[in-house]
Amino acid sequence: MYKARSLPKDDFRRAVEKELTRKEEEPPELIYFKVYKSQILVIEQAIETAALMLGTDKSRGYCLEMICADLLAGAHLDNGDRRSCSTRSHAYYKFLPDEQQQVFLENLGAKAS
């Protein structure tokens, strides 16, 4: 009872969880970043695909972590060769829906000028 009164709610919840499962849970951290509406579909599809591959009981945060880990692993395999990264970007491009491909090309054109 003392802990229930003295600890913040999240800390108390983690303490109870640790006692019940004998596992220490890492405190969560919220991250925020802006995405455009045109990017949401690709992001959601990637997270859903990762969830299917990893098991649908995995959190979205875990799925995003695995997507990032996969990207980093591929980048390190190429020893930081930018041409290899460019080749991989072209491979991903062909999997985008037509509308997303058009937005991608427009963004490339805007950056080139």
Buried (B, 14 or more C-beta within 10 A) or exposed (E): EEEEEEBEEEEBEBBEEEEEEEEEEEEEEEEEEEEEEBEEEBEEEBBEEBBEEBEEEBEEEBBBBBBEEEEEEEBEEEEEEEEBBEEBEEEEEEEBEEEBEEBBEEEEEEEEE
